[in-house]
Amino acid sequence: MGLIARELESDGISTVTLNLYLEIAQLVLPPRTVSVNFPFGAPFGDPNNKKLQLQVIKESLKMLEETEEKGKIKILNYDWREKIK
């Protein structure tokens, strides 16, 4: 995904990637990365936890809007299986 993001950025299209493995993001260094410690199949958080999912989406869009530095990684410290409120 990081290689695709770099290609899109070279064409003037801003990107942010959502990564489940911080180590991979650090190796590939996409232009902007949000890293979460969630399992495959649920990159935005727990199923049916709309509040958490929306937080991850908002953080990703905020990074896209505010970060111009290439290779920036933002680590989100949300817990998997948070209580649904």
N, C-alpha and C positions, 0 to 999 in steps of 0.2 A: 504494500500500500504506500509506503514511503517513497518508493521510486516513482509511482504514478503521481503522487502529490507534488514531487519536485518537477515533473514534466508539466503538470498543469500550471504550477507557479511560473515556470519559464514562459508560458503563454499568457501570463497576466491574470490568471484565475487564482484567487486566494483559497487556501485549503487549511483544514485542521483535521488531523487523524485521531481516532480513538484507539488506544492501544491497551491490550490486556497484559502485556509483558514488558515491563520497564527496560529490561536488559536488551530486548530487541529494538526498542525505540532509541536507546542510547547508541546502538551499533549503526542503525540505518539513518538516524537523524532526519526525519521528515521535516518540512519547514516549520510546522507547529504540531505539537502532540499533546493530547490529554491522556494521561495514564491512569487507569483504574485497576483495582485488584479484585476483579470479578471473574467468574468462570466463563469459558466459551459458551456462547449461546445467549448470554445476558449482559452485553457490554454496557447497557444503560442502567443496570441494577436488577433488583429482585422483581420477579413477575408480580404484576398487579400492584406494585408500589409506585404509583404514579408520581407521588411527591419526589421520591428519590430520582426517578427517571427524568423528570423535568429539571431537577437540579443539575444533573449531568449534562443535559442538553444545553441549559443556560450557561453553565461554565464553559462548555465547548464554544458556543457562539460568542461569549464574552472574550475568550482568548483570540478567536478569529478577528474580532473587532479591534482589540487593544494591542496585539502583539505583532510587531513588524520584524523583530529579530528572528532570523532563520535558525532552525535547529532548537528552538525553545521547547522545553518539556515541562508541563504543569502536572503535578501529581495530585490527584484527588483522593483524599483520605476517608472516603465513605466506606462504611462496613457492609459487607454482603449480609443479607437477611436482616436488614434493619426492621424495626417494628413499624408496621403500617399505621399511620395516624389518620 
